[in-house]
Amino acid sequence: MTKKERQSAILSRLRQSPAIRIAELANSFGVSNETIRRDFDELGQSGLISRTYGGAVVTRPLGLEAEWSERYNRMSEEREQIAGQAVRQVQPGEVVMIDGGATTLHFARRLSAELKDLTVITNSYAIATAIANNPSMTVISCPGTYDRHEGCVVGPDTIAFLTRYYANRAVIGASGITREGPNEAHMGVAAVKRAMLERSQLRMLLLDHTKFDQSNMEVICPLTAIDQLVTDRPPTGELSAALNRARVELESASST
């Protein structure tokens, strides 16, 4: 296999599983870890990938993200770890706002299976269905314009509806996070997340480590508007320092 063929294959593997490690790629292609690091460096210089801790993710336009159903099937083990950690924070009797997304759907399914006597307000039909499987829970579904790509409703009707309620906590996901705050590829989705955060006493962000230091079109809120970050692996470097300065409580599944 030539270097060009190997780098093309690396891009293909990263599109399927951004969590794949350098050592796994090296073993798969029968080369050294240093060879894969050099491939990453060259692909990064070409703007095709962005490096992450121990790996990389494929670079994409700031306003573009895979459909939610495709994202749901990626990083499923990590998302389940995050969901399990987040569910332990919720108490029976709470009112919880949950925005549409892949990781939040994992969370909603665990919530429905493990807790009772909750009221859930959501803009996602998939999350509403998951919660409704538990007869002790009440589901309030937001109106709005259905976004097929994101699998949820958005728009002014959704925002206006959310302003009618207060919640004990908001649980949201995001396309990425930097020291400026969590960010989103889709403006309408970002607006709903922002509205949920504003109407809740405690604001929880669920995010896997591949989203660290990833920029997207719109910043949802500053880090100071988030109370808890629940993730599969703790962030490092500037992002870790920024979270500490903002006094964001970190809940990492890898440390439990």
SERO-4910 file (N, C-alpha, C, O; in steps of 0.05 Angstrom, whole numbers):
BEGIN
 pado doro    nc1    nc2    nc3   cac1   cac2   cac3    cc1    cc2    cc3    oc1    oc2    oc3
  Met    A     17    -24      0      0      0      0     18     25      0     35     27     17
  Thr    A     13     43    -18     28     68    -19     19     87      3     -2     83     15
  Lys    A     35    108      8     27    127     28      1    140     21    -16    144     38
  Lys    A     -3    147     -4    -28    160    -12    -52    142     -8    -73    150      2
  Glu    A    -49    116    -14    -70     97    -10    -76     93     20    -99     91     29
  Arg    A    -54     93     36    -58     90     65    -72    114     77    -90    111     94
  Gln    A    -65    138     69    -77    162     79   -107    163     71   -123    173     86
  Ser    A   -113    154     47   -141    153     38   -157    134     55   -179    139     63
  Ala    A   -144    111     61   -157     91     78   -161    101    107   -181     95    120
  Ile    A   -141    117    116   -143    129    143   -167    148    144   -183    147    163
  Leu    A   -171    164    124   -193    183    123   -220    167    123   -239    175    137
  Ser    A   -221    145    108   -245    129    108   -251    117    135   -274    117    144
  Arg    A   -230    107    149   -234     96    176   -243    117    196   -260    112    212
  Leu    A   -232    141    194   -239    162    212   -268    172    208   -281    179    228
  Arg    A   -278    171    184   -306    178    179   -325    159    192   -346    166    201
  Gln    A   -316    133    193   -333    112    205   -331    112    236   -350    107    249
  Ser    A   -307    118    246   -303    117    275   -281    137    283   -257    130    283
  Pro    A   -289    161    291   -270    181    299   -255    174    324   -235    187    331
  Ala    A   -264    153    339   -251    146    364   -227    127    360   -214    120    379
  Ile    A   -222    119    335   -201     99    331   -174    111    339   -169    135    333
  Arg    A   -157     95    351   -132    105    362   -109    101    342   -110     85    323
  Ile    A    -87    116    346    -63    113    329    -53     85    329    -46     74    308
  Ala    A    -52     73    352    -41     45    354    -58     26    338    -47      7    326
  Glu    A    -84     29    338   -102     12    323    -97     15    293    -96     -5    279
  Leu    A    -94     40    284    -89     44    255    -62     33    247    -59     20    226
  Ala    A    -42     37    265    -15     26    259    -16     -4    256     -4    -16    238
  Asn    A    -29    -17    274    -32    -46    273    -47    -56    249    -40    -76    236
  Ser    A    -68    -41    242    -85    -48    219    -70    -46    193    -73    -63    175
  Phe    A    -53    -26    190    -38    -22    165    -10    -33    166      5    -32    146
  Gly    A     -2    -45    188     24    -58    190     47    -38    189     68    -44    177
  Val    A     43    -15    201     64      6    202     68     14    231     54      6    249
  Ser    A     88     32    235     93     41    262     74     63    271     62     76    254
  Asn    A     72     67    297     57     90    307     67    116    296     51    134    289
  Glu    A     93    119    293    105    143    283     97    149    254     93    172    246
  Thr    A     94    128    238     85    131    210     56    142    210     50    160    194
  Ile    A     39    132    227     11    142    228     12    171    238     -4    187    228
  Arg    A     29    178    257     30    206    266     39    224    244     28    246    241
  Arg    A     58    215    227     66    231    204     43    234    184     39    255    172
  Asp    A     28    212    180      4    214    163    -15    234    174    -26    250    159
  Phe    A    -20    234    200    -38    253    212    -28    281    208    -44    299    202
  Asp    A     -2    285    212      9    312    208      5    322    180     -3    345    176
  Glu    A      9    305    160      6    313    132    -23    318    125    -30    337    111
  Leu    A    -41    301    135    -70    305    131    -80    330    145    -97    344    134
  Gly    A    -68    335    168    -76    360    183    -67    385    168    -81    404    167
  Gln    A    -42    384    157    -32    407    142    -48    412    117    -50    435    108
  Ser    A    -60    391    106    -77    394     83   -105    403     90   -121    407     72
  Gly    A   -111    405    116   -138    413    124   -159    391    124   -183    397    126
  Leu    A   -150    366    120   -169    344    118   -177    333    145   -199    321    148
  Ile    A   -160    335    166   -167    326    192   -159    346    213   -143    364    208
  Ser    A   -170    343    237   -161    358    260   -152    338    281   -165    319    287
  Arg    A   -129    344    293   -118    325    313   -134    327    339   -142    349    347
  Thr    A   -137    305    352   -149    304    379   -129    288    397   -109    279    388
  Tyr    A   -136    286    422   -118    272    441   -117    243    433   -136    228    435
  Gly    A    -93    234    423    -88    207    415   -100    198    389    -98    175    381
  Gly    A   -112    217    374   -124    210    348   -130    234    331   -115    253    332
  Ala    A   -152    233    316   -159    255    298   -188    252    290   -200    230    293
  Val    A   -200    273    279   -226    273    268   -225    286    240   -209    303    235
  Val    A   -243    277    222   -243    288    196   -255    317    197   -276    321    209
  Thr    A   -241    335    184   -250    363    183   -275    365    164   -276    353    143
  Arg    A   -294    381    173   -318    385    157   -326    415    158   -316    429    175
  Pro    A   -342    424    139   -351    452    140   -365    458    167   -378    441    178
  Leu    A   -361    483    176   -372    491    202   -402    488    205   -412    484    227
  Gly    A   -416    490    183   -445    489    183   -456    462    175   -480    460    168
  Leu    A   -440    441    175   -448    415    165   -442    394    186   -420    393    197
  Glu    A   -462    376    191   -458    354    209   -475    331    199   -496    335    186
  Ala    A   -466    306    205   -481    283    196   -508    282    209   -513    294    230
  Glu    A   -528    269    196   -554    267    207   -553    253    234   -536    237    240
  Trp    A   -573    261    251   -573    251    279   -574    221    280   -561    209    298
  Ser    A   -588    207    262   -590    178    263   -564    165    257   -557    144    268
  Glu    A   -548    177    240   -521    167    234   -503    172    258   -487    155    264
  Arg    A   -505    195    270   -488    201    293   -495    183    317   -477    176    332
  Tyr    A   -520    174    319   -528    157    341   -512    131    342   -506    121    363
  Asn    A   -506    121    318   -492     95    316   -462     97    319   -448     77    319
  Arg    A   -451    122    321   -423    126    325   -418    128    355   -435    138    370
  Met    A   -394    120    364   -385    125    391   -406    114    411   -410    126    432
  Ser    A   -420     93    404   -442     84    421   -433     75    449   -447     80    468
  Glu    A   -410     63    451   -400     55    478   -395     80    495   -402     81    519
  Glu    A   -382    100    483   -376    124    498   -402    139    505   -404    150    527
  Arg    A   -421    140    487   -446    154    492   -461    140    515   -473    153    532
  Glu    A   -460    113    516   -473     99    537   -460    104    564   -473    107    585
  Gln    A   -433    107    564   -419    114    589   -428    141    599   -433    145    623
  Ile    A   -429    160    580   -438    187    587   -467    187    598   -473    200    618
  Ala    A   -484    172    584   -512    171    592   -515    160    620   -530    170    636
  Gly    A   -500    138    626   -501    126    652   -492    144    674   -504    145    696
  Gln    A   -471    159    668   -460    178    688   -480    201    692   -484    209    715
  Ala    A   -493    211    671   -511    233    673   -537    225    688   -547    241    704
  Val    A   -547    201    683   -572    192    695   -569    192    726   -589    197    740
  Arg    A   -545    186    736   -541    185    765   -544    212    778   -547    214    802
  Gln    A   -544    233    762   -547    260    773   -576    268    777   -582    287    792
  Val    A   -595    254    764   -623    262    763   -638    249    786   -634    226    793
  Gln    A   -656    264    798   -672    255    821   -701    251    812   -711    267    796
  Pro    A   -715    231    823   -744    228    818   -759    253    824   -753    267    844
  Gly    A   -779    259    808   -796    283    812   -786    307    798   -800    328    798
  Glu    A   -763    306    785   -752    330    772   -768    335    746   -780    318    734
  Val    A   -766    361    737   -774    369    710   -749    373    694   -731    388    702
  Val    A   -746    358    672   -721    358    657   -727    366    628   -744    354    615
  Met    A   -712    386    618   -713    393    590   -691    378    576   -668    379    585
  Ile    A   -697    364    554   -677    349    539   -679    357    509   -700    354    497
  Asp    A   -657    366    498   -657    374    470   -652    350    452   -641    330    462
  Gly    A   -659    352    427   -655    330    408   -626    325    402   -611    345    400
  Gly    A   -618    300    399   -590    294    393   -584    265    397   -600    250    408
  Ala    A   -560    257    388   -553    229    390   -546    221    419   -557    201    429
  Thr    A   -529    236    433   -522    230    460   -545    233    479   -549    218    497
  Thr    A   -561    254    474   -584    258    492   -605    236    489   -620    231    507
  Leu    A   -606    223    465   -625    201    462   -615    177    478   -631    163    490
  His    A   -589    172    478   -578    151    496   -586    157    525   -594    140    540
  Phe    A   -583    182    533   -590    191    560   -620    186    565   -627    175    586
  Ala    A   -637    194    547   -666    191    551   -674    161    554   -691    155    571
  Arg    A   -662    144    539   -668    115    541   -660    104    568   -674     88    580
  Arg    A   -636    113    578   -628    104    604   -646    116    626   -652    103    646
  Leu    A   -654    141    622   -671    154    641   -698    139    644   -708    134    666
  Ser    A   -709    132    621   -735    117    620   -732     90    633   -751     81    647
  Ala    A   -710     77    630   -706     50    641   -700     49    671   -706     30    684
  Glu    A   -687     71    681   -676     70    708   -690     88    729   -686     83    753
  Leu    A   -705    108    720   -718    126    739   -748    126    736   -759    112    718
  Lys    A   -762    141    753   -791    143    751   -799    171    761   -783    186    772
  Asp    A   -824    177    755   -837    202    765   -822    227    756   -817    246    772
  Leu    A   -815    228    730   -803    252    719   -823    265    699   -840    252    688
  Thr    A   -819    291    696   -833    305    674   -811    314    654   -792    329    662
  Val    A   -813    306    629   -793    312    609   -805    330    588   -825    323    576
  Ile    A   -792    352    583   -799    371    561   -778    368    540   -755    372    545
  Thr    A   -786    362    515   -767    357    494   -777    366    467   -801    367    462
  Asn    A   -759    372    449   -765    379    421   -759    356    403   -760    359    378
  Ser    A   -753    332    414   -746    309    398   -768    287    400   -776    279    422
  Tyr    A   -778    278    377   -799    257    377   -787    231    387   -800    216    401
  Ala    A   -762    225    380   -749    200    388   -746    200    418   -750    179    431
  Ile    A   -738    222    430   -735    224    459   -762    222    473   -765    208    493
  Ala    A   -782    235    462   -809    234    473   -819    205    473   -831    196    493
  Thr    A   -814    190    451   -822    162    450   -808    145    470   -820    128    483
  Ala    A   -782    150    473   -766    134    493   -776    139    521   -779    120    536
  Ile    A   -781    164    528   -791    170    555   -819    159    560   -825    150    582
  Ala    A   -836    160    539   -863    150    541   -865    120    547   -886    111    555
  Asn    A   -844    105    543   -844     77    549   -845     72    579   -852     50    588
  Asn    A   -840     93    595   -842     90    624   -868    103    633   -871    128    631
  Pro    A   -888     88    641   -915     99    648   -915    118    671   -934    133    675
  Ser    A   -893    119    687   -893    137    710   -883    165    702   -884    184    718
  Met    A   -875    168    677   -864    194    668   -883    209    650   -899    197    636
  Thr    A   -882    236    652   -899    253    636   -882    266    614   -860    275    620
  Val    A   -892    265    590   -877    277    567   -892    301    557   -916    300    551
  Ile    A   -877    323    554   -888    348    542   -872    353    516   -848    358    518
  Ser    A   -885    351    493   -871    354    468   -874    382    457   -896    393    457
  Cys    A   -852    394    448   -853    421    437   -865    422    409   -861    403    394
  Pro    A   -879    443    402   -888    447    374   -865    459    359   -844    467    370
  Gly    A   -868    461    332   -847    474    316   -845    462    289   -861    445    281
  Thr    A   -825    471    274   -819    461    247   -800    437    249   -778    440    261
  Tyr    A   -808    415    238   -791    391    240   -767    392    222   -769    398    198
  Asp    A   -744    388    235   -718    387    220   -710    358    217   -701    345    236
  Arg    A   -713    348    193   -707    320    188   -678    313    194   -672    291    205
  His    A   -660    331    187   -632    326    191   -625    322    221   -608    305    228
  Glu    A   -638    337    238   -632    336    267   -653    320    282   -648    314    306
  Gly    A   -675    312    269   -694    295    282   -709    308    305   -716    295    325
  Cys    A   -714    335    303   -727    349    324   -741    374    312   -737    380    289
  Val    A   -757    387    329   -770    411    319   -755    436    329   -742    436    350
  Val    A   -755    456    312   -741    481    318   -759    505    309   -780    501    298
  Gly    A   -749    529    314   -763    552    304   -776    569    326   -774    561    349
  Pro    A   -788    591    318   -800    610    338   -822    597    355   -824    604    379
  Asp    A   -838    579    344   -859    567    360   -846    549    382   -857    548    404
  Thr    A   -824    536    376   -811    520    396   -800    537    418   -803    531    442
  Ile    A   -787    559    411   -775    577    431   -797    589    449   -794    590    473
  Ala    A   -819    598    436   -840    610    452   -853    590    471   -860    597    494
  Phe    A   -856    566    462   -867    545    479   -850    540    503   -860    537    526
  Leu    A   -824    539    500   -805    533    522   -806    555    543   -802    549    567
  Thr    A   -812    580    535   -813    601    555   -836    599    574   -838    614    594
  Arg    A   -855    581    569   -877    577    587   -870    560    611   -885    558    630
  Tyr    A   -846    547    611   -839    528    632   -813    535    646   -796    549    636
  Tyr    A   -811    524    670   -786    523    685   -779    494    689   -797    477    692
  Ala    A   -753    488    690   -744    460    695   -723    459    716   -708    479    720
  Asn    A   -721    436    729   -699    432    748   -672    431    734   -652    441    744
  Arg    A   -672    419    710   -647    417    695   -652    416    665   -672    406    656
  Ala    A   -633    427    650   -632    423    621   -610    405    615   -588    407    626
  Val    A   -615    386    596   -594    367    588   -591    370    557   -610    363    542
  Ile    A   -568    380    549   -564    385    520   -539    372    510   -521    365    526
  Gly    A   -537    369    484   -512    361    471   -502    384    455   -513    406    457
  Ala    A   -481    380    440   -469    401    423   -452    388    401   -444    365    404
  Ser    A   -448    404    380   -431    394    358   -401    395    366   -385    379    356
  Gly    A   -394    413    385   -366    416    393   -364    434    417   -384    445    426
  Ile    A   -340    437    427   -335    455    450   -307    466    448   -288    451    442
  Thr    A   -304    492    453   -278    505    455   -278    521    480   -297    521    495
  Arg    A   -256    536    485   -255    553    509   -275    575    508   -280    588    528
  Glu    A   -287    581    484   -309    601    483   -336    590    492   -353    605    499
  Gly    A   -339    563    491   -364    551    499   -372    529    481   -359    525    460
  Pro    A   -394    515    487   -405    495    468   -415    508    443   -425    531    444
  Asn    A   -414    494    421   -422    505    395   -439    486    379   -440    462    386
  Glu    A   -452    496    359   -471    480    343   -469    486    314   -464    509    306
  Ala    A   -472    466    297   -471    470    268   -496    482    256   -495    494    235
  His    A   -519    480    271   -544    489    260   -557    510    278   -560    506    302
  Met    A   -563    533    266   -572    556    281   -598    551    296   -601    558    319
  Gly    A   -618    539    283   -643    534    295   -641    516    319   -654    520    339
  Val    A   -623    496    317   -619    477    340   -605    492    363   -612    488    386
  Ala    A   -586    509    356   -572    525    377   -591    542    393   -589    545    417
  Ala    A   -610    554    379   -630    571    392   -647    556    412   -653    566    433
  Val    A   -654    531    406   -670    515    424   -654    507    448   -664    509    471
  Lys    A   -629    499    444   -611    493    467   -609    517    485   -610    514    510
  Arg    A   -605    540    474   -602    565    489   -627    570    506   -625    578    529
  Ala    A   -650    567    494   -675    571    508   -679    552    531   -688    560    553
  Met    A   -671    527    527   -673    507    549   -655    514    572   -662    512    595
  Leu    A   -631    523    566   -612    530    586   -622    554    603   -619    554    627
  Glu    A   -635    573    589   -645    597    603   -668    591    621   -673    606    640
  Arg    A   -683    569    616   -707    563    632   -702    541    653   -721    531    665
  Ser    A   -677    535    658   -670    513    677   -652    522    699   -635    539    696
  Gln    A   -655    509    723   -639    516    746   -611    505    743   -592    518    751
  Leu    A   -608    481    733   -582    468    730   -578    460    700   -597    450    688
  Arg    A   -555    466    690   -550    463    661   -528    443    655   -505    447    662
  Met    A   -536    421    643   -518    398    639   -512    394    609   -531    393    593
  Leu    A   -487    391    603   -478    387    575   -466    359    573   -448    352    589
  Leu    A   -476    343    554   -466    316    549   -449    316    524   -459    325    503
  Leu    A   -424    307    526   -406    311    503   -384    290    504   -372    286    525
  Asp    A   -380    275    482   -357    257    481   -331    271    474   -332    294    464
  His    A   -309    259    479   -283    272    477   -275    281    448   -258    298    445
  Thr    A   -288    269    428   -281    277    400   -291    305    394   -284    316    374
  Lys    A   -309    315    411   -319    342    407   -302    364    419   -306    388    414
  Phe    A   -282    356    435   -264    375    448   -248    391    427   -237    380    408
  Asp    A   -247    418    431   -232    436    414   -242    436    385   -226    442    367
  Gln    A   -267    429    381   -279    429    355   -297    453    352   -314    458    369
  Ser    A   -293    469    331   -309    493    326   -331    488    306   -328    472    287
  Asn    A   -354    501    310   -376    499    291   -388    527    288   -378    546    300
  Met    A   -408    530    272   -417    556    263   -425    575    285   -418    598    285
  Glu    A   -440    565    305   -452    583    325   -445    574    353   -448    551    360
  Val    A   -435    593    370   -431    588    398   -458    588    412   -473    608    409
  Ile    A   -464    567    427   -490    566    440   -490    584    464   -510    599    468
  Cys    A   -469    584    480   -468    600    504   -439    600    514   -423    583    505
  Pro    A   -431    618    532   -405    616    544   -403    593    563   -423    582    572
  Leu    A   -379    585    570   -375    563    588   -388    569    615   -397    550    629
  Thr    A   -389    594    623   -401    601    649   -431    596    650   -443    596    672
  Ala    A   -444    591    627   -472    584    627   -477    554    630   -500    546    629
  Ile    A   -456    539    633   -458    510    637   -450    503    665   -429    512    675
  Asp    A   -466    487    679   -459    478    706   -443    453    707   -424    450    723
  Gln    A   -451    433    690   -437    407    690   -431    399    661   -447    402    643
  Leu    A   -407    388    658   -400    374    633   -397    345    639   -380    337    655
  Val    A   -413    328    626   -411    299    630   -399    288    604   -410    291    582
  Thr    A   -376    274    607   -361    264    584   -350    237    589   -351    227    612
  Asp    A   -339    224    569   -326    198    572   -297    200    580   -286    181    592
  Arg    A   -284    223    575   -256    226    581   -251    256    587   -260    273    572
  Pro    A   -236    262    608   -232    290    615   -216    305    594   -197    294    583
  Pro    A   -223    330    590   -207    347    571   -180    354    582   -176    351    607
  Thr    A   -162    363    565   -135    371    574   -129    399    563   -145    411    548
  Gly    A   -106    409    570    -96    434    558   -113    458    563   -124    461    585
  Glu    A   -115    476    543   -129    501    546   -159    497    552   -171    513    568
  Leu    A   -171    477    540   -200    472    546   -204    465    575   -223    475    588
  Ser    A   -187    448    586   -189    441    614   -186    465    632   -201    469    651
  Ala    A   -167    482    625   -162    506    641   -186    525    639   -194    537    659
  Ala    A   -197    528    615   -221    546    612   -245    535    628   -259    551    639
  Leu    A   -249    509    628   -271    498    643   -267    503    673   -286    509    688
  Asn    A   -243    500    682   -237    506    710   -242    535    717   -254    541    738
  Arg    A   -234    553    700   -239    581    705   -268    588    706   -277    604    722
  Ala    A   -284    574    689   -313    579    688   -328    564    710   -352    566    713
  Arg    A   -313    548    726   -324    533    748   -345    513    738   -366    509    751
  Val    A   -340    500    716   -357    479    705   -350    453    720   -327    445    719
  Glu    A   -369    440    732   -365    415    745   -361    393    724   -378    390    706
  Leu    A   -339    378    726   -333    357    706   -341    330    717   -332    322    739
  Glu    A   -357    315    702   -364    288    708   -354    270    686   -365    270    664
  Ser    A   -333    255    691   -321    238    671   -326    209    676   -320    199    698
  Ala    A   -337    194    657   -343    166    661   -318    150    665   -319    129    678
  Ser    A   -295    158    654   -270    144    656   -259    145    684   -241    129    691
  Ser    A   -268    164    701   -257    167    728   -275    154    749   -270    156    773
  Thr    A   -296    140    740   -314    127    759   -310     97    760   -323     83    775
***
